[in-house]
């Protein structure tokens, strides 16, 4: 079985209702986003870059609201 995509981890994080698991989910999603960005490097389109930036902004807001 393959590793979950950054999108799957992102969705799991933003849909997590258990505050005890939220930070773990957000951390996993952020790590996956950064890993994806590094893997894609030069082939990352402007649209993909914007999508990743927006996902990170949303994850940051989720953590702020949970605090």
DSSP file (Angstrom, degrees, kcal/mol; ACC not computed):
  #  RESIDUE AA STRUCTURE BP1 BP2  ACC     N-H-->O    O-->H-N    N-H-->O    O-->H-N    TCO  KAPPA ALPHA  PHI   PSI    X-CA   Y-CA   Z-CA
    1    1 A X              0   0    0      0, 0.0     2,-0.1     0, 0.0     3,-0.1   0.000 360.0 360.0 360.0 135.6    0.0    0.0    0.0
    2    2 A X        -     0   0    0      1,-0.1     3,-0.1     0, 0.0     2,-0.0  -0.349 360.0 -90.4 -82.5 162.7    1.4    3.4   -0.9
    3    3 A X        -     0   0    0      1,-0.1    -1,-0.1    -2,-0.1     2,-0.0  -0.351  51.5 -96.6 -65.9 150.0    1.8    6.4    1.4
    4    4 A X        -     0   0    0      1,-0.1    -1,-0.1    -3,-0.1     2,-0.0  -0.368  41.8-112.8 -66.3 150.0   -1.1    8.8    1.6
    5    5 A X     >  -     0   0    0      1,-0.1     4,-2.2    -3,-0.1     5,-0.2  -0.303  25.9-107.6 -75.7 165.8   -0.9   11.8   -0.7
    6    6 A X  H  > S+     0   0    0      1,-0.2     4,-2.6    26,-0.2     5,-0.2   0.864 122.2  55.9 -62.5 -33.0   -0.5   15.3    0.8
    7    7 A X  H  > S+     0   0    0      2,-0.2     4,-2.7     1,-0.2    -1,-0.2   0.904 106.8  48.5 -65.9 -40.6   -4.2   15.9   -0.2
    8    8 A X  H  > S+     0   0    0      2,-0.2     4,-2.2     1,-0.2    -2,-0.2   0.914 114.4  45.4 -64.9 -42.9   -5.4   12.9    1.7
    9    9 A X  H  X S+     0   0    0     -4,-2.2     4,-1.9     2,-0.2    20,-0.3   0.880 112.5  51.8 -68.4 -37.7   -3.4   14.0    4.8
   10   10 A X  H  X S+     0   0    0     -4,-2.6     4,-2.6    -5,-0.2     5,-0.2   0.939 110.7  47.7 -61.6 -48.7   -4.6   17.6    4.4
   11   11 A X  H  X S+     0   0    0     -4,-2.7     4,-1.4     1,-0.2    -2,-0.2   0.898 110.4  52.0 -61.4 -40.8   -8.2   16.4    4.2
   12   12 A X  H  < S+     0   0    0     -4,-2.2     4,-0.4     1,-0.2    -1,-0.2   0.886 111.3  48.6 -62.1 -38.2   -7.8   14.2    7.3
   13   13 A X  H >< S+     0   0    0     -4,-1.9     3,-1.0    12,-0.3    -2,-0.2   0.933 112.0  45.4 -69.1 -46.5   -6.3   17.2    9.2
   14   14 A X  H 3< S+     0   0    0     -4,-2.6    -1,-0.2     1,-0.2    -2,-0.2   0.709 116.2  47.5 -74.7 -16.4   -9.0   19.7    8.3
   15   15 A X  T 3< S+     0   0    0     -4,-1.4     2,-0.4    -5,-0.2    -1,-0.2   0.414  83.5 117.4 -99.0   0.7  -11.8   17.2    9.1
   16   16 A X    <   +     0   0    0     -3,-1.0    -3,-0.0    -4,-0.4    -4,-0.0  -0.556  34.1 175.8 -74.4 123.5  -10.3   16.0   12.4
   17   17 A X        +     0   0    0     -2,-0.4     2,-0.9     1,-0.0    -1,-0.2   0.634  55.9  92.3 -98.6 -19.2  -12.6   16.8   15.3
   18   18 A X    >>  -     0   0    0      1,-0.2     3,-1.7     2,-0.1     4,-1.1  -0.677  61.4-161.0 -81.3 107.4  -10.5   15.2   18.0
   19   19 A X  H 3> S+     0   0    0     -2,-0.9     4,-0.6     1,-0.3    -1,-0.2   0.737  88.0  62.9 -63.5 -22.2   -8.3   18.0   19.4
   20   20 A X  H 34 S+     0   0    0      1,-0.2    -1,-0.3     2,-0.1     4,-0.2   0.723 113.0  35.1 -74.3 -19.3   -5.9   15.4   20.9
   21   21 A X  H <> S+     0   0    0     -3,-1.7     4,-2.1     2,-0.1    -2,-0.2   0.537  95.6  88.6-106.2 -10.9   -5.1   14.2   17.4
   22   22 A X  H  X S+     0   0    0     -4,-1.1     4,-2.9     1,-0.2     5,-0.2   0.914  86.2  48.7 -59.4 -49.4   -5.4   17.5   15.5
   23   23 A X  H  X S+     0   0    0     -4,-0.6     4,-2.5     1,-0.2    -1,-0.2   0.877 111.3  51.8 -62.7 -35.8   -1.8   18.6   15.9
   24   24 A X  H  > S+     0   0    0      2,-0.2     4,-2.1    -4,-0.2    -1,-0.2   0.911 112.3  45.8 -64.1 -42.4   -0.5   15.2   14.8
   25   25 A X  H  X S+     0   0    0     -4,-2.1     4,-2.3     2,-0.2   -12,-0.3   0.912 113.4  48.4 -67.4 -43.2   -2.7   15.3   11.6
   26   26 A X  H  X S+     0   0    0     -4,-2.9     4,-2.8     1,-0.2     5,-0.2   0.919 111.4  50.7 -63.9 -43.1   -1.7   18.9   10.8
   27   27 A X  H  X S+     0   0    0     -4,-2.5     4,-2.5    -5,-0.2    -1,-0.2   0.913 110.5  49.1 -61.1 -42.8    2.0   18.1   11.3
   28   28 A X  H  X S+     0   0    0     -4,-2.1     4,-2.2     2,-0.2    -1,-0.2   0.902 112.5  48.1 -63.7 -41.0    1.7   15.1    9.0
   29   29 A X  H  X S+     0   0    0     -4,-2.3     4,-2.3   -20,-0.3    -2,-0.2   0.925 112.0  48.6 -66.2 -44.6   -0.1   17.2    6.3
   30   30 A X  H  X S+     0   0    0     -4,-2.8     4,-2.5     1,-0.2     5,-0.2   0.918 111.6  50.1 -61.5 -43.5    2.5   20.0    6.5
   31   31 A X  H  X S+     0   0    0     -4,-2.5     4,-2.6    -5,-0.2    -1,-0.2   0.921 111.1  48.9 -60.7 -44.2    5.3   17.5    6.2
   32   32 A X  H  X S+     0   0    0     -4,-2.2     4,-2.5     2,-0.2   -26,-0.2   0.876 110.3  51.4 -65.1 -37.6    3.7   15.8    3.2
   33   33 A X  H  X S+     0   0    0     -4,-2.3     4,-2.4     2,-0.2    -2,-0.2   0.936 112.4  45.3 -64.4 -46.7    3.2   19.2    1.5
   34   34 A X  H  X S+     0   0    0     -4,-2.5     4,-2.3     2,-0.2    -2,-0.2   0.905 112.8  51.0 -64.2 -40.7    6.8   20.2    2.0
   35   35 A X  H  X S+     0   0    0     -4,-2.6     4,-2.5    -5,-0.2    -1,-0.2   0.916 110.6  49.2 -62.2 -43.3    8.0   16.8    0.8
   36   36 A X  H  X S+     0   0    0     -4,-2.5     4,-2.4     1,-0.2     5,-0.2   0.914 109.9  51.4 -61.7 -43.4    5.9   17.1   -2.3
   37   37 A X  H  X S+     0   0    0     -4,-2.4     4,-1.9     1,-0.2    -1,-0.2   0.904 111.7  46.7 -61.8 -42.0    7.2   20.6   -3.0
   38   38 A X  H  < S+     0   0    0     -4,-2.3    -1,-0.2     2,-0.2    -2,-0.2   0.908 112.5  50.0 -66.9 -42.2   10.8   19.3   -2.7
   39   39 A X  H  < S+     0   0    0     -4,-2.5    -2,-0.2     1,-0.2    -1,-0.2   0.889 115.8  41.7 -64.1 -39.2   10.1   16.3   -4.9
   40   40 A X  H >< S+     0   0    0     -4,-2.4     3,-2.8    -5,-0.2     4,-0.3   0.797  80.0 147.0 -79.3 -29.5    8.5   18.4   -7.6
   41   41 A X  G >< S+     0   0    0     -4,-1.9     3,-1.3     1,-0.3    -1,-0.2   0.015  74.3  14.7  32.0-104.9   11.1   21.3   -7.5
   42   42 A X  G 3  S+     0   0    0      1,-0.3    -1,-0.3    -3,-0.1    -2,-0.1   0.737 125.5  58.1 -69.8 -24.7   11.4   22.7  -11.0
   43   43 A X  G <  S+     0   0    0     -3,-2.8     2,-0.5    -4,-0.1    -1,-0.3   0.426  75.1 116.8 -89.3   3.6    8.3   21.0  -12.4
   44   44 A X    <   -     0   0    0     -3,-1.3     2,-0.0    -4,-0.3    -7,-0.0  -0.593  60.3-140.2 -73.9 120.8    5.9   22.6   -9.8
   45   45 A X     >  -     0   0    0     -2,-0.5     4,-2.6     1,-0.1     5,-0.2  -0.308  20.7-110.9 -77.1 164.6    3.5   24.9  -11.7
   46   46 A X  H  > S+     0   0    0      1,-0.2     4,-2.3     2,-0.2     5,-0.2   0.883 120.3  52.3 -61.6 -38.7    2.4   28.2  -10.4
   47   47 A X  H  > S+     0   0    0      2,-0.2     4,-2.2     1,-0.2    -1,-0.2   0.913 110.3  47.1 -65.2 -42.9   -1.1   26.8   -9.8
   48   48 A X  H  > S+     0   0    0      2,-0.2     4,-2.5     1,-0.2    -2,-0.2   0.911 111.0  52.1 -64.3 -41.9    0.3   23.9   -7.8
   49   49 A X  H  X S+     0   0    0     -4,-2.6     4,-2.4     1,-0.2    -2,-0.2   0.911 110.6  47.7 -60.9 -43.0    2.5   26.3   -5.8
   50   50 A X  H  X S+     0   0    0     -4,-2.3     4,-2.5     2,-0.2    -1,-0.2   0.892 110.4  52.5 -64.2 -40.3   -0.5   28.4   -5.0
   51   51 A X  H  X S+     0   0    0     -4,-2.2     4,-2.2     2,-0.2    -2,-0.2   0.909 111.0  46.7 -62.6 -42.7   -2.6   25.4   -4.0
   52   52 A X  H  X S+     0   0    0     -4,-2.5     4,-2.3     2,-0.2    -2,-0.2   0.910 111.7  50.8 -66.2 -42.6    0.2   24.2   -1.6
   53   53 A X  H  X S+     0   0    0     -4,-2.4     4,-2.1     1,-0.2    -2,-0.2   0.918 111.3  48.3 -60.6 -43.8    0.5   27.7   -0.1
   54   54 A X  H  X S+     0   0    0     -4,-2.5     4,-2.5     2,-0.2    -1,-0.2   0.902 109.3  52.8 -64.8 -41.1   -3.2   27.9    0.4
   55   55 A X  H  X S+     0   0    0     -4,-2.2     4,-2.4     1,-0.2    -1,-0.2   0.913 109.8  48.4 -60.7 -42.8   -3.3   24.5    2.1
   56   56 A X  H  X S+     0   0    0     -4,-2.3     4,-2.2     2,-0.2    -1,-0.2   0.884 110.2  52.1 -65.5 -37.9   -0.5   25.5    4.5
   57   57 A X  H  X S+     0   0    0     -4,-2.1     4,-2.2     2,-0.2    -2,-0.2   0.919 110.3  48.3 -62.6 -43.5   -2.4   28.7    5.3
   58   58 A X  H  X S+     0   0    0     -4,-2.5     4,-2.5     1,-0.2    -2,-0.2   0.921 110.6  50.5 -63.6 -44.3   -5.6   26.7    6.1
   59   59 A X  H  X S+     0   0    0     -4,-2.4     4,-2.0     1,-0.2    -1,-0.2   0.895 109.5  51.4 -61.7 -39.6   -3.7   24.3    8.3
   60   60 A X  H  X S+     0   0    0     -4,-2.2     4,-2.1     1,-0.2    -1,-0.2   0.916 110.6  48.5 -62.4 -43.3   -2.1   27.2   10.2
   61   61 A X  H  X S+     0   0    0     -4,-2.2     4,-2.5     2,-0.2    -2,-0.2   0.881 107.8  55.1 -65.3 -38.5   -5.6   28.7   10.7
   62   62 A X  H  X S+     0   0    0     -4,-2.5     4,-1.6     1,-0.2    -1,-0.2   0.927 110.4  45.8 -59.5 -45.1   -6.9   25.4   11.9
   63   63 A X  H  X S+     0   0    0     -4,-2.0     4,-1.1     1,-0.2    -2,-0.2   0.878 110.8  53.1 -67.6 -37.1   -4.2   25.2   14.5
   64   64 A X  H  < S+     0   0    0     -4,-2.1     3,-0.5     1,-0.2    -2,-0.2   0.924 110.6  46.6 -62.4 -44.2   -4.8   28.8   15.6
   65   65 A X  H  < S+     0   0    0     -4,-2.5    -1,-0.2     1,-0.2    -2,-0.2   0.803 110.3  53.5 -69.5 -29.0   -8.5   28.2   16.1
   66   66 A X  H  <        0   0    0     -4,-1.6    -1,-0.2     1,-0.2    -2,-0.2   0.716 360.0 360.0 -77.7 -20.5   -7.8   25.0   18.1
   67   67 A X     <        0   0    0     -4,-1.1    -1,-0.2    -3,-0.5    -2,-0.2   0.487 360.0 360.0 -74.8 360.0   -5.4   26.7   20.5
